[in-house]
Amino acid sequence: MIDIFEIMKTIPHRYPFLMVDRVDELIPGDRASGIKNVTINEPFFQGHFPGNPVMPGVMIIEAMAQLSGILAFQSGVKGNAVYFMSIEKAKFRKPVIPGNQLFLDIRVTQKRGNVWKFTGRALVDDTVVSEADFTAMVAQKEL
């Protein structure tokens, strides 16, 4: 298990944009699973949507991407930033609401140098709520 303190040493994201609370399993170069606890205190719930809070789909995808970055860095990839290159086949199957625990499951589908392809799923109570394939590049952060 990788706790929040180790996560913060691995990726540069911070509140309010840190979307992974814990990594439960990580097999370098292969797969990772983790948790995002969804609370009413998330800043995006103020406007999405008042009286009917729903986690934006792009934030679910971002959580999957952050776990992918953790997986890449923990796999020994050199660099200090992970940048999206593409998102494909994104599907949102069920709303995610405050109080849910988002279980993230990421698998590496291809690696070529600093370009990695992933497939990811987000689940709540064993039900898939979102899935996507995405490509990312590990690089040096541009200042």
C-alpha positions in Angstrom: 0.0 0.0 0.0 1.2 3.5 -0.8 -0.3 6.2 1.5 -1.1 9.8 0.7 2.4 11.0 1.9 4.2 8.7 -0.5 1.7 9.7 -3.3 2.6 13.4 -2.7 6.3 12.5 -3.0 5.6 10.7 -6.3 3.3 13.1 -8.2 3.3 17.0 -8.1 -0.5 17.3 -7.7 -1.9 19.0 -4.5 -5.2 20.1 -3.1 -7.7 20.7 -4.6 -6.4 18.7 -7.6 -4.9 15.6 -5.9 -7.4 12.9 -6.9 -5.8 9.7 -5.4 -6.0 9.1 -1.7 -4.3 5.6 -1.5 -2.7 3.0 -3.8 -3.7 -0.5 -2.7 -1.7 -2.5 -5.3 1.1 -1.6 -7.7 2.9 -3.9 -10.0 5.6 -1.9 -11.7 5.2 -1.7 -15.5 1.9 -3.6 -15.3 -1.0 -2.3 -13.2 -2.2 -0.4 -10.2 -5.3 0.0 -8.1 -6.2 2.8 -5.7 -8.9 4.8 -4.0 -10.4 8.3 -4.3 -12.7 9.1 -1.4 -15.4 11.4 -2.8 -16.7 14.0 -0.2 -19.1 16.9 -0.4 -16.1 19.2 0.4 -14.7 18.8 -3.1 -14.7 22.3 -4.6 -16.3 21.2 -7.9 -19.5 20.2 -6.1 -20.3 23.9 -5.5 -21.2 24.3 -9.2 -21.7 20.7 -10.4 -24.6 20.7 -9.6 -26.2 22.8 -6.7 -28.8 20.6 -5.1 -27.7 17.5 -7.1 -23.9 17.0 -6.6 -22.3 14.8 -9.3 -18.6 14.3 -9.7 -17.6 15.6 -13.2 -16.5 12.9 -15.6 -13.3 14.7 -16.4 -12.4 14.5 -12.7 -12.9 10.8 -12.7 -10.6 10.5 -15.8 -8.1 12.8 -14.0 -8.1 10.4 -11.0 -7.3 7.5 -13.3 -4.6 9.6 -15.0 -3.0 10.4 -11.7 -2.9 6.8 -10.7 -1.3 6.1 -14.0 1.4 8.7 -13.3 2.1 7.1 -10.0 2.4 3.7 -11.7 4.8 5.1 -14.3 7.0 6.9 -11.8 7.0 3.9 -9.4 8.1 1.8 -12.4 11.3 3.8 -12.7 10.4 6.0 -15.6 12.6 9.1 -15.8 11.0 12.5 -15.7 9.0 14.6 -13.3 5.7 15.2 -15.2 3.1 13.1 -17.0 1.2 14.7 -19.8 -2.0 13.5 -21.5 -1.6 12.8 -25.2 -5.0 11.3 -25.9 -8.1 10.0 -24.3 -10.2 7.4 -26.1 -13.3 5.3 -25.6 -14.3 7.3 -22.5 -17.6 6.2 -21.0 -19.5 7.4 -18.0 -22.0 4.8 -16.9 -23.3 6.0 -13.5 -23.1 9.2 -11.5 -20.5 9.5 -8.7 -21.8 11.4 -5.7 -20.5 12.5 -2.4 -20.0 9.6 0.0 -18.9 7.2 -2.7 -15.5 5.6 -2.7 -14.1 5.5 -6.2 -12.0 2.4 -6.8 -9.5 3.0 -9.6 -8.1 0.1 -11.7 -5.3 0.9 -14.2 -3.6 -1.5 -16.6 -0.6 -0.7 -18.9 -1.4 -1.8 -22.5 1.8 -0.5 -24.2 5.1 1.2 -23.4 7.5 2.8 -25.9 10.2 4.9 -24.3 8.5 7.7 -22.5 5.1 7.1 -24.1 2.7 4.8 -22.2 -0.8 3.6 -23.0 -3.3 2.6 -20.3 -6.8 1.3 -19.9 -8.6 2.4 -16.8 -11.8 1.7 -14.9 -13.5 3.5 -12.0 -15.9 1.5 -9.9 -18.2 2.3 -7.0 -19.4 -0.8 -5.0 -18.1 -3.2 -7.6 -20.1 -1.4 -10.4 -18.2 0.2 -13.2 -19.0 3.9 -13.3 -16.4 5.0 -15.9 -13.8 3.6 -18.2 -11.3 5.0 -20.7 -8.2 4.3 -22.7 -5.5 7.0 -22.7 -2.0 7.7 -23.7 0.5 9.8 -21.7 4.0 11.0 -22.1 6.5 11.2 -19.2 8.8 14.2 -19.6 10.7 16.9 -17.8 8.4 19.6 -16.5 8.6 22.8 -18.6 9.0 26.0 -16.5 
